[in-house]
């Protein structure tokens, strides 16, 4: 008996250890179908496409459509940012990530928008959908009508937040179209997608996309998404000079792999596209749709004068501490108003904004600055993304080779190895040059026995920081990096820390060893 009891104790202990280890392991996606696309936002030209028209699970990218419809109602005047929304039981019972709403709770629409866009809160998105559509099915019908009007031919929606449901599908191409419409159709609201944190009324919430926004120069949106069937998804928009690109990735295996692939894709796009592309904004669809079906509020509606005053606030965040320059809250004043309604025209003094966001996208925020909570300490980020305490990835980002031919989309949804990224040429062709089907590959030195390969550790804000990381890594992995040279390369956006003087085999081996130590690295061909 005592022997059997001891065996039970050992089994229970083993299970406890396994659960503890799994809780500490960064979240990674199961093998999900992969897709990617890169679009020049100025004219909608597709620069790169891989499996981009395959119908896949969009996860929380769905909230882009929920917010597009919400912004449409705001512009029509059917809603204001201060419209009180009563949370339905359906919305309150949504699976995480959540804002923590309760059935019957009344909350201003502005806070639901912030929670859905920044935190990717499923209960907030569902509350918006129930308020506008009257029910989940009613709002889904509105989503599908809007998608069709926008030209999203591969999308069907079943809910407002993107939780996995049969038939709830979209494509990388469709999400690029939607991202472009969000940017051009609603510049006054687009700034919500660039926030790292915001006040959502009941809590301060933090962006699921903050790692990419902070790491990539010019990035100002748009939305992350994750479920196990979808993998790690991202719609990203970035501007450098007069160039603006929108990239979409579906089905990556981790946050780090997804962000790194997106950076590579956008970098190549910015290098390839011309500066003088004429902007051709997409046409805003004219949808003759019924007004929102609002759930009756348990609270007394504000008096007309209060309503007019309330709409002077907006989505723009309060000034945050510890920033280089605090944004001044602009004063606002209603110029015209319809007494007894919830609409008002505002005269808004623009607030200083990052250069990457158009100056037309400005609304003042008249809310008093609120004290900010410290960053969350949970082991899982929103949208299911693991918080990585160190900048590390086990996924190697393949070299990107520009070519004149675009890969054809795959015919099935089966998972496949992550591809090299191949770009359609964005430069005007030489009229005198003969047209051939041969790929246009960047010329490179022979690597047969040569030591022309390098390893990139990352881009750092100063030369000193890059030097320190090179020294630390050289000491950590002295065996495979013994014969290399440490080199810091100055770029416009920072300093690249690289080891040079390796053969291809040496670079591959050294990078694998570094990744085994959870040190991020990328091999670079000559």
VEXPA-417700 format. One record per residue (C-alpha): x negated, y negated, z. Coordinates in steps of 0.05 Angstrom, whole numbers, padded with zeros to 5 digits, always signed. Each point is the difference from the previous one (the first is absolute). Example, Ala and Ser with C-alpha at 12.3 -4.5 7.8 and 13.67 -1.06 7.14 Angstrom:
BEGIN
-00246+00090+00156 -00027-00069-00013 
This chain:
BEGIN
+00000+00000+00000 -00055-00048+00019 -00037+00016-00065 +00062-00015-00042 +00011-00065+00039 -00071-00020-00016 +00012+00013-00074 +00062-00045+00002 -00040-00055+00034 -00054+00004-00054 +00052-00004-00056 +00034-00060+00032 -00067-00035+00009 -00019+00013-00073 +00066-00030-00023 -00010-00061+00043 -00070-00011-00028 +00026+00007-00071 +00055-00051+00012 -00049-00048+00032 -00049+00005-00059 +00055-00009-00051 +00024-00063+00035 -00069-00030-00007 -00009+00020-00073 +00013-00057-00051 +00063+00011-00040 -00011+00025-00070 +00051+00017-00053 +00015+00069-00026 -00014+00008-00074 +00049-00049-00032 +00004-00017-00074 -00047-00057-00018 +00016-00060-00043 -00031-00069-00012 +00010-00061-00043 -00033-00068-00008 +00038-00059-00029 -00021-00070-00020 +00054-00038+00039 -00005-00061-00046 +00029+00034-00062 +00018+00070+00025 -00052+00035-00042 -00019+00070+00024 -00075+00005+00009 -00004+00071+00028 +00051+00056+00008 -00002+00070+00028 +00064+00040+00010 +00033-00067+00009 +00070+00018-00026 +00008+00064+00041 +00056-00004+00050 -00030+00006+00070 +00020-00016+00072 -00012-00074+00011 +00005+00003+00077 -00001-00070+00030 -00014-00034-00067 +00076+00005-00003 +00003-00060+00047 -00025-00044-00057 +00068+00011-00034 +00037-00011+00066 -00035-00067+00008 +00009-00019-00073 +00075+00007+00009 -00003-00038+00066 -00038-00058-00032 +00052-00001-00055 +00056-00009+00051 -00040-00055+00035 -00009-00038-00065 +00074+00006-00017 +00018-00028+00068 +00040+00061+00020 -00048+00009+00059 -00049-00044+00038 -00061+00020+00039 +00040-00013+00064 +00060+00042-00019 +00014+00045+00060 -00002+00074-00018 +00034+00052+00044 -00041+00064+00002 +00041+00061-00019 -00006+00067+00034 -00026+00027-00067 -00057-00051+00000 -00017+00009+00073 -00008+00076-00010 -00052-00004-00056 -00065+00039+00008 -00065-00037+00016 -00033-00046-00016 +00051-00043+00037 +00008-00069+00030 +00041+00031+00056 +00068-00028-00017 +00062+00022+00038 +00070+00012-00027 +00042-00063+00009 -00060-00045+00009 +00004-00066-00037 -00064-00028-00031 -00014-00055-00051 -00014+00023-00071 -00069-00033+00000 -00025+00049+00052 +00026+00060-00038 -00036-00025-00063 -00065-00008+00038 +00005+00069+00033 +00016+00034-00066 -00054-00036-00040 -00057+00000+00051 +00011+00058+00048 +00039+00041-00051 +00054+00013+00052 +00051+00049-00024 +00055-00023+00047 -00009-00072-00022 +00005+00018-00074 +00062+00043+00013 +00033-00057+00039 -00011-00046-00060 +00028+00052-00047 +00062+00013+00042 +00013-00075+00007 -00005-00014-00075 +00030+00064-00028 +00049+00018+00055 -00030+00070+00005 -00062+00038-00021 +00036+00025-00063 +00026-00070-00016 -00069-00030+00005 -00032+00057-00040 +00049-00016-00057 -00023-00072+00003 -00073+00022-00002 +00012+00043-00061 +00037-00055-00037 -00057-00049+00015 -00053+00050-00021 +00034+00011-00067 +00004-00075-00011 -00075-00007+00015 -00018+00054-00050 -00019+00052+00052 +00021+00060-00042 -00029+00055+00044 +00030-00020+00067 +00060+00023+00039 +00010-00022+00072 +00039+00033+00055 -00017-00043+00061 -00030-00067+00019 -00064+00023+00034 -00029+00057-00041 +00006+00058+00048 -00003+00064-00041 +00066+00019-00030 +00019+00042-00061 +00003-00043-00061 -00033-00060+00032 -00056-00009-00051 -00040-00053-00037 -00064-00005-00040 -00065-00039+00002 +00020-00038-00062 +00068-00020+00029 -00033-00024+00064 -00048-00043-00039 +00060-00032-00035 +00034-00012+00066 -00063-00030+00031 -00007-00048-00058 +00072-00022+00007 -00008-00012+00075 -00060-00045-00014 +00030-00041-00056 +00075+00002+00018 -00008-00019+00073 -00063-00041+00011 +00034-00034+00060 +00003+00067+00037 -00060+00038-00028 -00046-00025+00055 +00032+00050+00049 -00040+00056-00033 -00067-00032+00017 +00011-00002+00075 -00044+00040+00047 +00049-00010+00058 +00065-00035+00014 +00054-00013+00051 +00058+00047-00013 +00044-00028+00056 -00004+00059+00047 -00074+00012-00009 -00063-00023-00035 -00012+00049-00057 -00064+00015-00039 -00007+00013-00074 -00007+00071-00027 -00042-00031-00056 -00047-00042+00043 -00062+00042-00015 +00005-00012-00074 +00020-00073+00007 -00061-00013+00044 -00049+00040-00042 +00016-00021-00071 -00014-00070-00025 +00062-00033-00028 +00049+00052+00025 +00067-00029+00022 +00049+00059-00001 +00041+00041-00009 +00022+00064+00034 -00024+00067+00027 +00039+00066+00003 -00011+00068+00031 +00038+00065+00010 -00028+00070-00005 +00035+00013-00067 -00023-00067-00029 -00072-00004+00025 -00031-00068+00012 +00030-00052-00047 -00018-00073-00011 +00023-00058-00044 -00054-00053+00003 -00004-00069-00030 -00062-00043-00003 -00022-00065-00033 -00069-00024-00018 -00004-00066-00037 +00054-00001-00053 +00004+00076-00001 +00054+00039+00037 +00006+00075+00000 +00050+00049+00029 -00023+00071+00015 +00041+00060+00022 -00024+00066+00029 +00044+00059+00019 -00021+00064+00035 -00069-00014+00028 -00025+00043+00057 -00015-00053+00052 +00003-00075+00014 -00075-00006-00012 +00001+00038-00065 +00059-00039-00026 -00029-00068+00018 -00069+00018-00029 +00031+00024-00066 +00042-00063-00004 -00061-00044+00011 -00037+00035-00056 +00059-00006-00047 +00011-00074+00014 -00075-00015-00005 -00004+00030-00069 +00063-00036-00021 -00026-00068+00022 -00065+00014-00038 +00037+00021-00063 +00059-00049-00008 -00009-00067-00035 +00007-00066+00037 +00045-00035-00050 +00061+00046+00000 +00065-00038-00009 +00049+00010+00058 +00066+00030-00023 +00044+00005+00060 +00051+00057+00001 +00073-00018-00011 +00040-00003+00065 +00060+00046-00009 +00069-00032+00004 +00039+00049+00042 +00074-00014+00012 +00006+00038+00065 +00048-00004+00059 -00021-00039+00062 -00031+00035+00060 +00046+00042+00043 -00018-00027+00069 +00012+00040+00063 +00039-00043+00049 -00045-00030+00054 +00017+00009+00073 -00029-00069+00012 +00034-00066-00012 -00022-00031-00065 -00036-00066+00008 +00036-00065-00015 -00010-00030-00070 -00050-00051+00026 -00040+00056+00032 +00001+00040-00064 -00029-00059-00039 -00055-00009+00050 -00015+00075+00003 -00016+00008-00073 -00060-00047+00005 -00043+00059+00023 -00028+00052-00047 -00044+00060-00009 -00065-00037+00009 -00038+00024+00062 -00019-00042+00060 -00073-00022+00005 -00042+00057+00027 -00056-00006+00051 -00073+00014-00017 +00005-00023-00072 -00049-00048-00032 +00053-00051-00015 +00069-00003+00032 +00056-00014-00050 +00041-00061+00018 +00074+00012+00007 +00033-00044-00051 +00061-00040+00018 +00064+00017-00037 +00065-00037-00010 +00064+00021-00034 +00016-00045-00059 +00068+00028-00018 +00046+00048+00035 +00069+00028-00007 +00033-00007+00068 +00030+00065+00026 -00044+00043-00044 -00067+00033+00011 -00036-00034-00059 -00042-00062-00002 -00052-00030-00047 -00065-00015+00035 -00054-00052-00011 -00062+00038+00019 -00069-00028+00011 -00049+00053-00025 -00048+00032+00049 -00073+00015-00018 -00005+00069-00029 -00054+00048-00024 -00023-00013-00071 +00022+00069-00021 +00074-00016+00011 +00035-00050-00047 +00015-00067+00031 +00072+00006-00022 +00010+00055+00051 +00009-00045+00060 +00053-00005+00054 -00013-00035+00066 +00011+00036+00065 +00030-00044+00053 -00003+00052+00055 -00044-00016+00060 -00064+00041+00002 +00009+00062+00042 -00052+00035+00041 -00028+00059-00038 -00006+00069+00028 -00064+00039-00006 -00008+00051-00055 +00035+00067+00010 -00041+00057+00028 +00039+00059-00027 -00040+00051-00039 +00046-00003-00061 +00011-00061-00043 +00067-00017-00031 +00020+00036-00064 -00035+00061+00030 -00070-00028-00011 -00054+00020+00048 -00038-00056+00035 -00073+00011-00017 -00046-00025+00055 -00059+00003-00048 -00002-00019-00073 -00005+00071-00028 +00031+00045-00053 -00010+00071-00021 +00025-00015-00070 -00051-00020-00053 +00022-00054-00048 -00020+00020-00070 -00037-00045-00047 +00045-00043-00044 -00017+00001-00074 +00036-00051-00045 +00024+00029-00066 +00044-00021-00057 +00048+00059+00009 +00051+00008+00056 +00013+00068+00030 +00069+00028-00017 +00046+00011+00060 +00003+00071+00027 +00060+00043-00019 +00012+00028+00069 +00003-00020+00072 -00052+00051+00023 -00059-00026+00040 -00066-00010-00037 -00070-00023+00017 -00008-00074+00009 -00023-00026-00068 -00053-00047-00023 +00034-00067-00015 +00002-00015-00074 +00020-00069-00024 +00030-00025-00064 -00044-00054-00030 +00027-00068+00020 -00048-00039-00044 +00018-00022-00072 -00028+00048-00052 -00053-00023-00049 +00034-00007-00067 -00063+00022-00037 -00010+00062+00042 +00027+00066-00027 +00056+00031+00040 -00015+00070+00027 +00030+00046+00052 -00066+00009+00036 -00001-00024+00072 -00036-00065+00014 -00047+00021+00056 -00047-00046+00037 -00071+00016-00021 -00043+00028+00054 -00071+00023+00010 -00015+00074-00003 +00005+00035+00067 -00038+00061-00021 -00052+00004+00055 +00007-00075+00012 +00011-00036+00065 +00048-00053-00024 +00059+00017+00045 +00020-00039+00062 +00046+00008+00060 +00046-00057+00021 +00020-00004+00073 +00046-00060-00006 +00005-00075-00005 -00016-00043+00060 +00009-00073+00018 -00073-00016+00010 -00069+00026-00022 -00018+00013+00072 +00061+00045+00009 -00017+00038-00063 -00073+00009+00022 +00022+00026+00067 +00046+00052-00028 -00053+00023-00049 -00051+00009+00056 +00049+00036+00045 +00021+00048-00055 -00073+00012-00021 -00017+00020+00071 +00062+00043+00005 -00012+00039-00065 -00076-00004-00007 -00006+00067-00036 +00038-00014-00065 -00016-00075-00001 -00074+00005+00016 -00025-00021-00069 +00052-00053-00014 -00004-00075+00002 +00049-00043+00038 +00028-00056-00042 +00050-00056+00014 +00036-00028-00061 +00034-00067+00007 +00070-00005-00031 +00050-00056-00002 +00041+00033+00055 -00057+00026+00044 -00062+00043+00002 -00003+00072-00025 -00041+00047+00042 -00033+00052-00046 -00053+00054+00000 -00035+00004-00068 -00051+00045-00033 +00038+00067-00001 +00014+00052-00052 +00072+00019-00011 -00007+00064+00040 -00035-00037+00057 +00055-00053+00001 +00054+00053+00002 -00034+00038+00055 -00015-00061+00042 +00071-00027-00006 +00030+00067+00019 -00044+00002+00062 +00020-00071+00018 +00074+00016-00009 -00009+00061+00045 -00023-00049+00053 +00062-00043-00015 -00041-00055-00033 +00033-00031-00061 -00040+00002-00065 +00007+00000-00075 -00049+00026-00052 -00016-00050-00056 -00023+00020-00069 -00054-00042-00034 
